[in-house]
Each structure stands twice: as structure tokens, then as C-alpha cells.
Amino acid sequence: MNTDKILLDHGSGGKMSHELITRILLPNFDNPALSLLDDGAVFDINTGKLAFSTDSYVIDPIFFPGGCIGDLAVNGTVNDIAMCGAIPLYLSAGMIIEEGFSIKDLEKIVHAMAKAAKEAGVDIVTGDTKVVPKGSVDKIFINTAGVGSLPDNVNVSGHRAMPGDKILISGTIADHGMAILTQREGLSFDSEIKTDSAPLNHMVKKMLKTCPDIHVLRDPTRGGVATTLNEIAGQSKTGIRIYEDKLPVRPDVAGVCELLGFDPLYVANEGKLLAAIPSDAADMVLDTVKNDIYGKDACIIGEVTTDHPGKVFLQTRIGGTRIVDMLTGEQLPRIC
């Protein structure tokens, strides 16, 4: 491959496509299912239920503090599977690459994907690469899909939130959205704000071992905590009360949000989860999460109620109450 740029020939399906796969993709993702280089992957699974999810990543910029589009794409789909209560097993990866894209940058992205997959304990077993003329796509877009096995005793869904459940958040909010915004706008501050992108499947496995009857698991990505809680309230036809003084926000992130006029409740997260947990197990699950590398700042931020079905309301620091609605419009385009 005597070029440092992606050419249309790399998407031709011919010799240069093969060189791209064998030089960059296969060495990073190598596993028995992928190494056959068939049109799809065949793998053995235990008899039982499967979870399946897919997502596309168009984030801008593609490199940002704490990560890049590659590890974000792997972590995002791993987490979507984990939020079903399932154990992620296999991923696919599809890339649409702009002609002229840097081979060096592609290698960085693929390496980040491989590293993220290894940490999550999943294999990338199949994929696809397309190259389009310059200007037809912005640098690189990635689609990942994944499957995972679902234990028989696990039943996690947004419609299962029940009055009395405690609402847990696994850490500080708004980190990812503010990291992308400050990088995109070229803003600098005394402390670097980094993405929180991370695989949460190991944390979820430990949570479900502590309490198999966790009712809801969700990752509050686009639309943030506020929108995700509204979705849960709507699905379960319950109310959700959260407390302003319990919301974990890093001081530097809070400062940037205040400066730029953003409410942290609506800013995207990529390495946090929300859980609705029966009250008698909430403290045990919280302890479990706080002992995880990605859950040190976890806390209980509210509870599920019978009041205001389908609504989320916030108890403010001064004792008042206000309705927290879903995000309206696009707050930060191309955030993931």
C-alpha cells in the first residue's frame, strides 16, 4: 500500500481493498471468526435469549480529549447491549471513509477500536468498508452492531420502573458533551475536560450479580439524563423525582455549562448509566458500582413515584419543584 491517503480504489473490493483489510483491519481485530474473511461470521452461542443493537457514529471532531470515534463506536454498542442486561459477545464494524482520509489516522482509529473491544471482552467478527468521493462524507463514519446473551433471570426494560425504586447514576454527568463542545470550538480551560466514554458491561454484570431484579438500565447519551428519565417515566407510566443537590457534576464541567448556557441534565454522556433499583437493594448495588473503576462517583439521585405519571420533576436546592421535560431540538449536533 504505497500511499498515506485513502483512495477510491480502497473501496473497490479489489487488491487495494484486500490490502486495507489485511494490513490494518485484520491485525487489530483478529479472531477465529473474522480471520476466515467470509461475508458473515458464524459463532456458537448458549441456548437462550439474545440482545441485539446497532448504532452509527458521525462525531465531529473524530479525535477528542480522552478518546476518538473508534473507541466511542465500540463502547457505545457494548453499552447498548449491556443496558438490556445482556453480556456483549460479538460486534460488527462498518466504515464509510472519505477519499483522501489519512491512513495514519485510520490506523489510530482501528487501534482504538481494538483496544476498546479487548477491554470490553468482545470480538469484532465482521464488517464492511466503503470509500466515497471527497466531499461525500466528512472524514469517516462508523456503524457498529452487536449481539449479546441474556441470562434467563434478567428482565430489564424501561417499562419496569416501579414506585419506590431508587434512581442511581454511575458517575458525573455532562463530561462527554462538554469535552466535544470545547474541542470543537477551540476553547481551553485550566483543567482539561475529557470524554467519559467507557465500556459498562463489566459494571452491569456485577450489578446484576448483586441484584438480579434491577428493573431498568439505560445509558443517558443524546438528550442527557433529563431526556432518558423522561423516556423511562413515559414507558413505565410513573413519575420520577430527582434532587438537584444530589446530581454529580464536576466543577469544571459545571463552570463551562454555566458559561455557555447549558443545563448539565441535557448534555450527552457516553460512559454513565442510570438504573431503577428496588429500594431494599439500592444501597448494595450502589456499593457495587462505587467499587468499579468507572463508578467511583456513583450516587442515588432520586426515586420513582406515583405522582405525575409520565413526568420527571426536580426538587431544587431551595426546596421548590420544577418539571424537567425532554430535550427539544438538537442541542449539540454530531455529539456521537
C-alpha positions in Angstrom: 0.0 0.0 0.0 2.2 2.8 -1.3 0.0 5.7 -0.2 -0.7 7.6 3.0 -4.2 8.5 2.0 -7.5 6.6 1.4 -8.2 6.3 -2.3 -11.4 5.3 -4.1 -9.6 2.1 -5.0 -9.6 1.1 -1.3 -13.3 0.7 -1.6 -13.3 -1.2 -4.9 -13.4 -4.7 -3.5 -10.2 -5.5 -5.3 -6.5 -5.6 -4.5 -6.3 -2.4 -2.6 -9.4 -3.2 -0.5 -7.8 -6.5 0.4 -4.6 -4.8 1.3 -6.5 -2.4 3.6 -8.2 -5.3 5.3 -5.1 -7.4 5.7 -2.7 -4.6 6.7 -4.9 -2.5 9.1 -8.2 -4.2 10.0 -7.4 -7.9 10.4 -4.2 -7.5 12.5 -6.2 -5.3 15.0 -9.4 -7.3 15.1 -8.0 -10.8 14.5 -10.1 -13.7 15.9 -11.1 -17.1 14.5 -14.5 -15.9 13.2 -13.1 -12.9 11.4 -9.9 -14.5 10.1 -11.9 -16.6 7.7 -12.9 -13.4 5.8 -16.3 -14.7 4.8 -19.3 -12.5 4.1 -20.6 -13.0 7.6 -19.5 -14.6 10.9 -20.6 -17.9 12.3 -20.3 -18.5 16.1 -21.6 -20.8 18.8 -23.9 -19.4 21.5 -25.6 -20.9 24.5 -29.3 -21.7 24.0 -31.4 -18.8 25.3 -32.2 -15.2 24.6 -30.1 -12.8 22.7 -29.9 -9.0 22.7 -29.0 -7.1 19.5 -28.3 -3.4 18.9 -26.8 -1.1 16.2 -25.7 2.5 16.1 -23.8 4.8 13.8 -21.2 7.3 14.8 -20.7 10.6 13.0 -19.0 12.6 15.7 -17.1 15.8 15.0 -14.2 16.1 15.8 -13.1 12.5 15.3 -10.3 12.8 17.9 -11.1 14.5 21.2 -9.8 14.6 24.8 -9.9 11.1 26.2 -10.9 9.2 23.0 -11.8 9.1 19.3 -14.6 7.9 17.1 -13.2 4.4 17.2 -13.4 3.6 20.9 -16.6 5.6 21.1 -18.2 3.3 18.4 -17.2 0.1 20.3 -18.1 1.4 23.7 -21.5 2.8 22.6 -22.7 -0.5 21.2 -21.2 -2.6 24.0 -23.2 -0.3 26.4 -26.4 -0.6 24.4 -26.2 -4.4 24.7 -25.3 -4.2 28.4 -28.3 -1.9 29.1 -30.5 -4.8 28.1 -29.0 -6.7 31.0 -27.1 -8.9 28.4 -23.5 -9.9 28.1 -22.0 -8.4 24.9 -20.3 -11.1 22.8 -19.7 -10.0 19.2 -19.6 -6.8 17.2 -19.6 -5.8 13.5 -17.9 -2.7 12.3 -18.9 -0.8 9.1 -16.8 2.2 7.9 -17.7 4.9 5.3 -14.4 6.7 4.6 -13.8 9.8 2.6 -11.4 9.7 -0.3 -8.1 11.4 0.9 -8.5 10.4 4.5 -5.2 9.8 6.3 -4.1 6.2 6.5 -2.3 7.1 9.7 -5.5 8.4 11.3 -7.3 5.3 10.2 -4.7 3.2 11.9 -5.2 5.2 15.1 -8.9 4.7 15.0 -8.7 1.0 14.3 -6.2 0.5 17.1 -8.5 2.4 19.5 -11.4 0.1 18.4 -9.3 -3.0 19.0 -8.2 -1.7 22.4 -11.8 -0.9 23.4 -13.0 -4.3 22.3 -10.3 -6.1 24.3 -11.3 -4.1 27.4 -14.9 -5.0 26.9 -14.2 -8.6 26.2 -15.9 -8.7 22.8 -14.7 -9.7 19.3 -15.3 -7.6 16.2 -16.1 -10.6 13.9 -17.4 -9.0 10.7 -17.5 -5.7 8.9 -17.6 -3.6 5.8 -15.6 -0.7 4.3 -16.7 1.8 1.7 -14.8 4.7 0.3 -16.7 7.6 -1.2 -15.5 10.6 -3.3 -14.1 13.5 -1.4 -16.8 15.7 0.0 -19.4 12.9 0.0 -18.8 12.2 3.7 -17.0 14.1 6.4 -13.7 12.1 7.0 -15.1 8.8 8.4 -18.4 7.5 9.7 -18.6 4.2 11.6 -21.5 1.8 12.2 -21.2 -0.9 14.9 -23.8 -3.6 15.6 -23.6 -6.1 18.4 -25.2 -9.2 19.9 -25.1 -10.5 23.5 -26.5 -13.3 25.5 -29.3 -12.6 28.0 -29.4 -14.6 31.3 -32.9 -16.2 31.9 -33.4 -14.5 35.2 -32.8 -10.9 34.0 -35.7 -8.7 32.9 -34.5 -5.2 32.3 -36.7 -2.6 30.5 -37.8 1.0 30.7 -41.4 -0.1 31.3 -40.4 -1.9 34.5 -39.7 1.2 36.7 -41.9 0.8 39.8 -42.9 3.3 42.5 -40.4 3.1 45.3 -37.4 2.3 43.1 -34.3 4.3 43.6 -32.7 6.1 40.7 -28.9 5.5 40.5 -26.4 7.4 38.3 -23.0 5.7 37.9 -21.0 9.0 37.9 -20.6 12.6 37.0 -22.8 13.9 34.1 -22.2 16.1 31.0 -18.5 15.2 30.7 -18.7 13.9 27.1 -20.8 16.7 25.7 -18.7 19.4 27.1 -15.5 17.7 26.0 -16.7 17.6 22.4 -18.1 21.2 22.5 -14.9 22.7 24.0 -12.7 20.8 21.5 -14.9 21.7 18.5 -14.9 25.4 19.5 -11.2 25.5 20.4 -11.9 26.6 24.0 -9.3 26.0 26.6 -9.6 26.0 30.4 -7.3 25.4 33.4 -8.3 21.7 33.6 -8.9 19.5 30.5 -12.4 18.2 30.2 -12.4 14.7 28.8 -15.0 12.3 27.4 -16.3 9.7 29.8 -16.6 7.1 27.0 -16.1 3.7 28.6 -17.5 0.1 28.5 -20.0 -0.5 31.2 -20.7 -4.2 30.6 -18.5 -5.4 33.4 -20.1 -3.0 35.9 -23.6 -4.2 34.8 -22.6 -7.8 35.3 -21.5 -7.1 38.9 -24.7 -5.1 39.5 -26.9 -7.9 38.3 -25.0 -10.4 40.4 -25.7 -8.1 43.4 -29.4 -7.7 42.5 -30.8 -9.8 39.6 -34.0 -7.9 39.8 -32.8 -4.5 38.7 -35.8 -3.0 36.8 -34.2 -0.5 34.4 -30.8 0.2 32.9 -30.2 3.0 30.5 -27.2 5.0 29.3 -28.1 8.7 29.1 -26.4 9.6 25.8 -28.0 12.2 23.4 -30.5 14.3 25.3 -28.7 13.5 28.6 -30.1 12.4 31.9 -33.3 14.5 31.6 -34.4 13.0 28.3 -33.6 9.5 29.4 -35.5 9.7 32.6 -38.5 11.1 30.7 -38.4 8.1 28.4 -38.4 5.8 31.4 -41.2 7.7 33.1 -43.3 7.5 29.9 -42.6 3.8 29.3 -43.5 2.8 32.9 -46.3 5.4 33.4 -44.7 6.5 36.7 -43.3 9.7 38.0 -39.7 10.3 38.7 -38.4 12.7 41.3 -34.7 13.8 41.3 -32.8 16.1 43.6 -30.7 19.0 42.4 -28.3 18.8 45.3 -27.6 15.1 44.5 -26.7 15.5 40.9 -23.0 14.8 40.4 -21.3 17.4 38.1 -17.6 18.1 38.0 -16.9 21.7 39.0 -15.0 22.4 35.7 -17.9 20.9 33.7 -20.5 22.8 35.7 -18.5 26.0 35.1 -18.4 25.5 31.3 -22.1 24.7 31.3 -22.9 27.9 33.2 -20.6 29.9 31.0 -22.1 28.6 27.7 -25.7 28.4 28.9 -26.1 24.6 29.0 -28.1 22.6 31.6 -25.9 19.5 32.5 -29.1 17.5 32.7 -29.5 17.7 28.9 -25.8 17.2 27.9 -24.7 13.8 26.5 -22.8 11.2 28.4 -21.0 8.1 26.9 -19.8 6.2 29.9 -22.5 6.5 32.5 -25.7 4.5 33.3 -29.0 5.2 35.0 -30.6 2.4 36.9 -34.0 1.9 38.6 -33.4 -0.4 41.6 -35.8 -1.8 44.2 -35.3 0.3 47.3 -34.2 -2.6 49.5 -31.3 -3.4 47.2 -30.3 0.1 46.2 -27.5 0.6 48.8 -25.9 -2.7 48.0 -26.0 -2.0 44.3 -24.5 1.5 44.9 -21.6 0.0 46.8 -21.0 -2.4 44.0 -20.9 0.4 41.4 -18.7 2.6 43.5 -16.2 -0.3 43.6 -16.0 -0.4 39.8 -13.3 1.6 38.0 -16.0 3.6 36.1 -18.4 4.1 39.1 -16.4 5.8 41.8 -18.7 8.9 41.7 -21.9 6.9 41.6 -24.8 8.1 43.8 -28.6 7.9 44.3 -30.2 10.9 42.7 -33.9 10.2 43.1 -36.8 7.8 43.1 -39.8 6.5 41.2 -43.2 7.8 42.4 -46.9 7.5 41.7 -47.1 11.3 41.4 -47.2 13.0 37.9 -47.2 9.8 35.8 -45.0 10.1 32.7 -43.3 13.2 34.2 -39.9 14.0 35.7 -39.6 16.7 38.4 -36.7 18.2 40.1 -36.6 19.3 43.7 -34.3 22.3 43.8 -31.7 23.3 46.3 -34.1 25.9 47.8 -36.9 23.4 48.2 -39.0 24.2 45.1 -40.1 21.8 42.4 -40.0 22.2 38.7 -40.9 19.9 35.8 -37.9 18.5 33.8 -39.0 18.0 30.2 -37.4 16.2 27.4 -34.8 18.0 25.3 -36.4 20.0 22.5 -34.4 20.3 19.3 -30.8 19.4 18.6 -28.6 20.8 21.4 -25.2 19.6 20.1 -25.1 18.1 16.6 -22.8 15.2 15.9 -22.1 14.5 19.5 -21.6 10.8 18.9 
